[in-house]
Amino acid sequence: MRTRISFHGRTDVGRRRELNEDTFYSSDKDGFAVVADGMGGRDFGEVASSLFVSCLNANMKKYFPECMRERSLDDPGGAAFHLVALFDLWFRDINETVYNWGDLDRKYREMGTTVAVLYQQADFVITGHVGDSRIYRFRDGRVALITEDHSFINTQLKAKLITPEEALRSTHKNIITRAVGTRATVKPTIQVKPARPDDIYLLCSDGLSDLVSEESMREILSTRTSLEEATDALVNEANERGGKDNITVVLGKVLPADGAAP
C-alpha cells in the first residue's frame, strides 16, 4: 500500500538552559523531518544545528531526483539502495561544510551537532543519524528504538562492560563518539525500514530520551488523539522530569496515500 506521512514538531529550551541549541524541520509535502542537537557552548551549537538543517533542506528541495519519489522496496531499480547512498553523501558533504566554518572563524572550531533524519517513501522509510539524537517507532502498541547511539556508553554496553542498569546511572551518558562538524569526516548510519499505515516515528534530541522512558512514550502515544497533543505531552513530560537540556520532538504518522490527516 502506498503511504504518505504527516508531521508535527516542537522544540523547548527546557528548565535549566538559557539558550536553545536544537533545531528541527519537517515537511509533509517532501516527506522528511530532521532534528539536530547542537554542541559547542554559547550560540555556536545553534549555528551547527541550524546549518545542518538548512543545508539538508536545501538539498532536498533543489537536488532530490524526482525520479526517486514514491518508490517501493520491491522497485526493480533498487531505489532504497540509491537513497541510502544519496543520504550518506549528503551527511558527509554537510559535515564538511560545518567543519569548514572553523576556517572562517576560530570560534566555530569546537561546534558540532548530533542529527536524526527520516525520509518517507511509498512503503518504507530511510533513517539517518549521527550521535545520540534518536528515532523511535510506535507500532501495534509498542515503542522500539530503531537507531543506535554513537556514544561511549553504548560502546560499553555492546562490549558488555556495563549493564543497562549501570548505563542509566552512568555520569558518562552524554559522551558521544560521532558528531557532525567536529572532524573533517563523519560516518553516518543510514538504514531502510519497512513502513505501514499507523506507524508513528518519533525523532528527538537527548533532552527527551534521557528523561522520558519508552514506557512513558508508549503511554503518551497510545492515549493522545493527535500528533500535536502527543508532541506537547512528550515535551511537558521531559520538563516535569527536570528539563535539564533542550527538548526537541518531531512525530511523523504514516497514512494511506489518500488518508485524512491525523
C-alpha positions as CSV (number, residue, x, y, z in Angstrom):
1,M,0.0,0.0,0.0
2,R,1.3,3.4,-0.9
3,T,1.6,5.8,2.0
4,R,2.3,9.4,2.9
5,I,3.4,11.0,6.2
6,S,2.2,13.8,8.4
7,F,4.5,15.5,10.9
8,H,4.2,17.7,13.9
9,G,7.2,19.1,15.9
10,R,8.1,21.3,18.8
11,T,11.3,22.5,20.5
12,D,11.7,23.8,24.0
13,V,14.6,25.3,25.9
14,G,13.9,23.2,29.0
15,R,14.2,24.3,32.5
16,R,18.0,24.6,33.1
17,R,19.4,26.2,29.9
18,E,19.3,29.8,28.8
19,L,19.7,29.1,25.1
20,N,18.2,26.5,22.8
21,E,20.8,24.9,20.6
22,D,18.4,22.4,19.0
23,T,16.9,22.9,15.5
24,F,14.3,20.9,13.7
25,Y,12.4,21.0,10.4
26,S,9.7,18.8,8.9
27,S,7.7,18.8,5.6
28,D,4.7,16.7,4.9
29,K,5.0,17.6,1.2
30,D,8.6,16.4,0.9
31,G,8.1,13.6,3.4
32,F,11.0,14.3,5.6
33,A,12.0,15.5,9.0
34,V,15.3,16.4,10.8
35,V,16.2,17.0,14.4
36,A,19.7,18.5,15.2
37,D,21.1,18.9,18.7
38,G,23.9,21.5,18.6
39,M,27.1,21.4,20.8
40,G,29.8,23.9,21.4
41,G,28.6,26.3,24.0
42,R,27.2,29.8,23.8
43,D,25.4,30.2,20.5
44,F,27.8,28.0,18.5
45,G,25.8,24.8,18.9
46,E,22.8,26.5,17.5
47,V,24.9,27.6,14.5
48,A,26.0,24.0,13.8
49,S,22.4,22.5,14.2
50,S,20.8,25.2,12.1
51,L,23.5,24.9,9.4
52,F,22.9,21.2,9.1
53,V,19.1,21.6,8.9
54,S,19.3,24.4,6.4
55,C,21.8,22.5,4.2
56,L,19.7,19.3,4.2
57,N,16.5,21.2,3.5
58,A,18.2,23.0,0.5
59,N,19.5,19.6,-0.8
60,M,16.0,18.1,-0.6
61,K,14.4,21.0,-2.4
62,K,17.0,21.6,-5.1
63,Y,18.7,18.3,-5.7
64,F,16.5,15.4,-4.8
65,P,15.9,13.5,-8.0
66,E,12.2,13.5,-9.0
67,C,12.6,10.0,-10.5
68,M,13.2,8.7,-7.0
69,R,10.0,9.8,-5.4
70,E,7.2,7.3,-4.5
71,R,9.3,4.3,-5.0
72,S,8.7,0.9,-3.3
73,L,11.0,-1.6,-1.6
74,D,10.4,-4.0,-4.4
75,D,11.3,-1.4,-7.0
76,P,13.4,-3.2,-9.7
77,G,15.7,-0.2,-9.9
78,G,16.9,-0.6,-6.3
79,A,15.5,2.7,-5.1
80,A,16.2,2.0,-1.5
81,F,19.9,1.3,-2.2
82,H,20.3,4.5,-4.2
83,L,18.6,6.6,-1.5
84,V,20.9,5.2,1.2
85,A,23.9,6.3,-0.9
86,L,22.3,9.7,-1.5
87,F,21.7,10.5,2.1
88,D,25.1,9.1,3.1
89,L,26.7,11.5,0.6
90,W,24.6,14.5,1.9
91,F,25.5,13.8,5.5
92,R,29.2,13.7,4.6
93,D,29.1,16.8,2.5
94,I,27.2,18.8,5.1
95,N,29.7,17.6,7.8
96,E,32.4,19.1,5.7
97,T,30.5,22.4,5.4
98,V,30.0,22.6,9.2
99,Y,33.6,21.6,9.9
100,N,35.0,24.2,7.4
101,W,33.3,27.0,9.3
102,G,36.1,26.7,11.7
103,D,38.4,28.0,9.0
104,L,36.3,31.1,8.6
105,D,36.4,31.9,12.3
106,R,38.3,30.1,15.1
107,K,35.3,30.5,17.5
108,Y,33.4,27.9,15.4
109,R,36.1,25.2,15.6
110,E,34.6,23.4,18.6
111,M,31.0,23.4,17.4
112,G,29.1,20.3,16.2
113,T,25.7,18.7,16.2
114,T,24.1,15.3,16.5
115,V,21.3,14.7,14.0
116,A,18.4,12.4,13.2
117,V,16.7,12.3,9.8
118,L,13.7,10.5,8.5
119,Y,12.5,10.3,4.9
120,Q,9.3,8.5,3.9
121,Q,8.7,6.6,0.6
122,A,5.8,4.6,-0.7
123,D,6.2,1.7,1.7
124,F,9.4,2.3,3.6
125,V,11.4,5.0,5.4
126,I,15.0,6.0,5.3
127,T,16.6,6.9,8.6
128,G,19.9,8.6,9.1
129,H,21.6,9.6,12.3
130,V,24.9,10.7,13.8
131,G,25.4,10.9,17.6
132,D,22.7,10.3,20.2
133,S,19.7,12.0,18.6
134,R,17.3,9.2,18.3
135,I,14.4,7.8,16.2
136,Y,11.7,5.5,17.8
137,R,8.9,3.7,16.1
138,F,5.4,3.2,17.6
139,R,3.7,0.2,16.1
140,D,1.0,-2.2,17.4
141,G,1.0,-0.5,20.8
142,R,4.8,-0.9,21.3
143,V,7.7,1.6,21.2
144,A,11.0,0.4,19.7
145,L,14.3,2.4,19.4
146,I,15.4,2.0,15.7
147,T,18.6,3.9,15.9
148,E,21.7,3.0,17.8
149,D,23.6,5.8,19.7
150,H,27.1,6.7,18.7
151,S,28.1,7.1,22.3
152,F,30.7,6.0,24.8
153,I,28.0,4.3,26.9
154,N,26.6,2.4,24.0
155,T,30.1,1.1,23.1
156,Q,30.5,-0.1,26.7
157,L,27.1,-1.8,26.5
158,K,27.9,-3.6,23.3
159,A,31.1,-4.8,24.7
160,K,29.2,-6.0,27.8
161,L,31.5,-3.9,30.1
162,I,28.5,-2.5,31.9
163,T,24.8,-3.5,32.4
164,P,21.8,-1.5,31.2
165,E,21.1,-0.6,34.8
166,E,24.7,0.8,35.2
167,A,24.3,2.7,31.9
168,L,21.3,4.5,33.3
169,R,23.3,5.7,36.4
170,S,26.5,6.5,34.5
171,T,27.9,10.0,34.6
172,H,29.2,9.5,31.1
173,K,25.9,9.2,29.4
174,N,26.3,12.3,27.1
175,I,29.8,11.4,25.8
176,I,29.3,10.9,22.1
177,T,31.7,9.2,19.7
178,R,30.4,10.8,16.5
179,A,29.0,14.2,15.6
180,V,28.6,16.3,12.5
181,G,31.2,19.1,12.2
182,T,33.7,18.1,14.9
183,R,36.0,16.3,12.5
184,A,36.8,16.5,8.8
185,T,34.9,13.3,8.0
186,V,32.0,11.6,9.6
187,K,30.3,8.2,9.2
188,P,26.5,8.4,9.4
189,T,24.3,5.4,10.0
190,I,21.7,5.2,7.2
191,Q,19.0,2.5,7.3
192,V,16.0,1.3,5.4
193,K,12.9,0.3,7.4
194,P,9.6,-1.1,6.0
195,A,6.7,1.2,6.9
196,R,3.0,0.7,7.1
197,P,-0.1,2.9,7.9
198,D,-0.5,3.9,11.5
199,D,3.2,3.7,12.2
200,I,4.4,6.7,14.3
201,Y,8.0,7.8,14.2
202,L,9.5,9.9,17.0
203,L,12.6,11.9,16.3
204,C,14.1,13.5,19.3
205,S,17.2,15.1,20.9
206,D,18.6,13.6,24.1
207,G,16.8,16.2,26.1
208,L,13.8,13.9,25.7
209,S,15.3,10.5,25.6
210,D,17.5,11.0,28.7
211,L,14.4,11.7,30.8
212,V,11.4,10.1,29.3
213,S,11.3,6.3,29.3
214,E,10.0,4.1,26.4
215,E,7.1,3.1,28.6
216,S,6.1,6.8,29.1
217,M,6.4,7.4,25.4
218,R,4.2,4.4,24.7
219,E,1.5,5.6,27.2
220,I,1.5,9.1,25.6
221,L,1.4,7.9,22.0
222,S,-1.4,5.4,22.9
223,T,-3.7,7.9,24.6
224,R,-3.3,11.2,22.7
225,T,-5.7,11.8,19.8
226,S,-3.5,14.0,17.7
227,L,0.2,14.4,16.9
228,E,0.1,17.9,18.3
229,E,-1.3,16.7,21.6
230,A,1.3,13.9,21.8
231,T,4.2,16.2,21.0
232,D,3.2,18.6,23.7
233,A,2.7,15.8,26.2
234,L,6.2,14.4,25.5
235,V,7.9,17.8,25.9
236,N,5.9,18.5,29.0
237,E,6.9,15.2,30.5
238,A,10.6,15.9,29.9
239,N,10.2,19.3,31.6
240,E,8.3,17.7,34.5
241,R,11.2,15.4,35.0
242,G,13.6,18.2,35.3
243,G,14.1,19.6,31.8
244,K,17.9,19.5,32.2
245,D,18.5,20.1,28.5
246,N,16.9,21.5,25.4
247,I,14.0,19.3,24.3
248,T,13.0,18.6,20.7
249,V,10.4,16.2,19.4
250,V,9.1,15.6,15.9
251,L,6.3,13.0,15.4
252,G,5.5,11.6,12.0
253,K,2.5,9.4,11.3
254,V,2.3,7.1,8.3
255,L,-1.1,7.3,6.5
256,P,-2.6,5.7,3.4
257,A,-1.9,7.9,0.4
258,D,-5.5,9.0,0.3
259,G,-6.0,9.1,4.1
260,A,-7.1,12.0,6.2
261,A,-4.5,14.0,8.3
262,P,-4.2,12.8,12.0
